[in-house]
Amino acid sequence: TRAIRESSETDWVEAFLAFPMEHQPGEQFVYNSLATYMLSAILTKVTGERILDYLQPRLFKPLGITAVTWEESPQGIQLGGWGLSVKTEDMAKLGLFYLQEGQWKGKQLLGKSWFEEATRAQVPSLPAGVRKENLKVKPRDSDWLQGYGYQLWRSRYNSYRADGRDGQFILILPEKNAVIVTTANIPNMQEELNLIWEHLLPAFK
C-alpha cells in the first residue's frame, strides 16, 4: 500500500481494488489506512461531497471545530485514513464527543448505539501471521494487542483511542470520565502510552 500512496500517477481506488487478497474477510487483522481512504472515496462518490465538506455541518461546526484541513490523493479525494489536521483543543473536543457517546451541548448528534459498537473490540489486533501464544510481547504489556473497533484501537485499562503518526493520541477512559490528548513526535508510541499509564492514570480517582 505504501507504493500506491507514494505514486502520483496511479489511481488509488483502482490500485486498491486490484491488490490481491491474501486472506478471507474476517480471517486476519491487517491494519490498512488505504481501506479507510476507500471509505472516503465511497462517501465522496455517493454524496458528491468531499468528506470534510460532508462532516462540516454534521460534526465540525456543531463542535466548534474550525480551520480543519485534510490532505488529498492525486485524484482529489481526501485521504480519510490520515492527513487530517486539527488543533490540539479540537482533538480534545472529538475525544469528549466520544466520551459523551455522540452527545454535544444536550443534543445527540450521532446515535449512542453506534458508539457502543465502534468502541468495542470488533477484531483481535494480532500481527499478521502471529498466533497469540507466539507473541513476544504479551497483551497485558501492549496497547496494540487489545483489539480494534471502528477506526479505533482498544487500549489497556478498558480505554480506547484514535492514533496519529508519531504519538498523536486521543485517549478516552470511560471508567475515569476522562480524555487525554497528546501531540508529539515520538516514534516509540507504546512508551508514550506507558508514561501516561504510569504518571497520569493514578491521578484519576
NUNU-212246 format. One record per residue: x, y negated, z negated of N, C-alpha, C in turn. Coordinates in pm, whole numbers, plus 50000, padded with zeros to 5 digits. Each point is the difference from the previous one (the first is absolute). Layout:
BEGIN
XYZXYZXYZ
...
This chain:
BEGIN
500815012150000499194987950000500854987450000
501205000749946500874988149999500324995650142
500245009750090500314996650139498834992750064
498795004149968498824993250054499954985749949
500214998249870499904986749941501074990650051
501165005450035501094991550045499944997050149
499105006450073499894997950143499144987750030
500444991850093499234988350040499185002850126
500205011650061499325003350125498935010849983
500195009049904499085011249982498674995249942
498905005150054498694997649940499905008849876
499914993749884500085007549875498845009849984
498824996350043498855009049988500215012550086
500394998050124500245011450089501115008949947
501074993849950501135007849949499605007949875
499204994049913499535007049880499165012150038
499084998250092499115011050039500735011050076
501124996350064500785009950076500995007549911
500204995349877500995006149912499515013949958
500865010250008499555013749968499635001649853
498935007449975499555003049863500705012749953
500784998949893500745011549949499185008349902
498954994049943499195006949899498524997950032
499185009049952498564998250011499564988849905
498944992550036499524989449911499715005249859
500514992849902499805003849860500975010349947
500895004950084500915010849960501264994749931
500484988350042501294994949950499944984849986
500464994949887500084985549981501204994650076
499774990150084501084993250071499684985149998
500804992349930499774985449995500274994350138
499054992450053500104995550139499314986550015
500794989350003499444986550012499304997850132
500425007150105499334998350129498575005249998
499695009449910498615004449986499144988349952
500564991649913499274988249954499924989550109
501044999150082499944991350118498825004250089
499785013050011498895004850081498654995549943
499884999249867498774994849941499784985550042
501094992250000499914986150044499604999350147
500585008850082499685000250143498545003850023
499515009749924498605004350013499064988749959
500304993649886499154989049954499994988650102
501154997050057500104989450100499165003450123
500075012650042499245004550118498504999449973
499575004649883498575001049970499384986249974
500714991349927499424987249960500354988650096
501065001850079500454989150085500784989449924
500335002949873500744990549917501295006549950
501044991949984501195004949933499655002849855
500735009149937499655004049864500034988249903
500934990750020500084988349913498754991450014
499534998050123498794992150023498785007249944
499985013250011498895007849945499944998949848
501175000149936500054999849854499834986249940
500234989450078499934986549943498694997449927
498845001250066498754996849929499565010749900
500505012350017499545011249918500865002249876
501264995750004500915002749889500834987849960
500794995050094500954989549963499334987049957
499004995450073499344987549963499285001149865
499205010649975499375001149867501015000449885
501185006050023501025000749895500864987549993
499784990650092500794987749999501435002250045
500215009850088501335003250051500214992750133
501004991550005500254991950119501425002450052
500294994350114501335000850062500465014450016
499095008650046500315014250023500535001650142
501055007850015500495003450134500155015250009
499895005150123500155014350023500745001850132
501125006749997500785002250122499215008450100
500374998650129499285006950107500935008850081
499415010150064500715008550095500164992450131
500805005350094500104993650131498664999050073
499025008249960498684999750062499064989949933
500524992749900499204989849933499085005449893
500235012349955499195006049892500754998249869
499314994549900500664998149871500325013649938
501155000849932500645012749970499235008949903
499234994349910499195008249911500805006649890
500975008350034500745007649900501164992549937
500384988750055501094992049945499934986250065
500864990949953500084986950063499004989749951
499255003149893499084990449940500764991349901
499844986850010500664990849908498954991549928
500025001049867499164991649915500864995449882
499554989649931500734995049884499885010049884
500934999149906500005009049884498694999149923
499514987749980498744998649926498835006150076
500115000650133498945006350078500095015249992
501215005249986500145014349972499305003449869
500144991249902499345002249870498484999850015
499494991250086498554999850024499535013150061
500765005250096499635012850061500025011149896
501014999949912500055009949893498824998949906
499614987749965498844998049913498715004450068
499934997850131498845004450078499865015249991
501105007250008499985014549984499645003949857
500624993349904499735003149859498514998349969
499384990050060498584997249977499105007850096
500605009350072499285009050091499084992550096
500594990050066499294993050106499164988349957
500034996749872499214988749952500884987649990
499434988550037500744987549993499044988749967
500244993749886499164988849953498535003849999
499735011949949498625004549984499355005950122
500715000250114499455005750122500725012950036
499255010150041500595012750044500284999050149
501274997450034500384998150139500205013050075
500335010549927500225013250060499515010449901
499355010350050499355009849914500935006749900
499565001349877500785006349894500355014450034
499085007050066500255014150032501205001650092
500254990150088501175000750087501284999549918
500054991549900501204999049916500245013049924
498945006449956500155012749929500655010450090
499665000050127500605009350096501424995750038
500164987250029501274995050053501145001049901
499694999149870501064999349900500315013549935
499305010550040500375013249946500865007450102
500725010149954500885007550089499175008150098
500114996550127499285007350105500835011450056
501324998849984500915010150053501265000249915
500595011849974501285000449928501094993150083
500824992149936501034992350073501365006749994
500025012750035501275007450003500764996750128
501324999149994500784997850124499755011350099
500054996650128499745009850105500905012249985
499395011750002500745012649997500515004349864
499664992649893500505003349866498855005249915
500215011449938499025005649909500204994049861
498924999049925500054993549869501065006249910
500125013150002500975006849912501454997550042
500214995050123501364997550047500424985349992
499174991849942500324985749989501234997849912
500894991350046501164996349917499594990749887
499024991450027499464990949899498625005049962
499725000749872498725004949954498954988950003
498745003550023498944989950005499964990849878
500345005249882499954991549881501024988650005
500995001150090501044989850010499894991550127
498985002350081499924993150129498624994050023
499994987450041498744993450034499595002850144
500805007550073499655003750138499475014350010
499835006449887499515013850000498685001349924
499244989149994498744999949925498785001050091
500235000850131498905000850094499794986950074
499245000750109499764988350086498514998650025
499504987849987498584997250024499804993850137
499124990250007499764992850125500914987750004
501175001550063500994989450011500604996049865
499835008449901500494997249865500745012149945
501104997349931500735010549930499465001449859
499815012249955499785002449858501354998849928
499964995349877501214998549920499835006949867
501085000949928499945005749865499144991049910
499655005449884499204992849900498624996550055
499475008750084498674998550056499804986450067
501014995950073499934987250071500075002750151
499874989450077500165001150145500554986850051
500465000050126500714988150046499994998850153
500254987750044500314997050140501474996450005
500715006150093501454998050012500334991450120
501004991449984500614993050111501485003450003
500664995850103501405003650019500904994649888
500915008749955501054996249905499484993649872
498925005549948499614996149865498884990149987
499194998350106498784992049986498915009449949
499464997149882498995008849941498784992249954
498835006050022498794996349928499625012549922
500224999749871499835011749913498774997749912
499045009150008498744998749927499945010849893
499774995849877499925009249886498614998949938
499035007750050498624998649951499855002149850
500715009649944499855002949857500514988549913
500904991850054500534988549927499334987050043
499065000850096499334988250054501044989750046
500985004850076501144991550034500425001850145
500604989450054500615000050132501414994549986
500975006750059501384995350002500404998250146
500554988350032500424996950135501494996950000
500725005550097501434996950012500324996350144
500914990750015500634997450129501495001849976
500655007250088501395003749973500705003650131
501275003249986500795005450111500875011049942
499335010749958500655010949926499765013050076
501015005550067499795012550074499555011749911
500475000349874499625010849909498704996449930
498895002450071498704996049948499575008449880
500465012449992499675008249883500624994249874
501224995250010500654994149883499274987449956
499514992450095499214988249967498755003949920
499305010450046498845004749927500385005649863
501155006749993500475005149870500164988749900
500534988750046500194988449912498654994349955
499025000250090498664995449962499445009049891
500135013150019499485009349899500744998749868
501294997450008500804999249877499754987149923
499884988750072499994987049931498634993349995
499165002150102498724993250002498845008449948
500015012850033498895008649955499804999749851
501055000349917499784999849855499334987149951
500044989550081499394987349955498495000350010
499455009550077498565001050013499465009349892
499144994949917499465008049889498715007050044
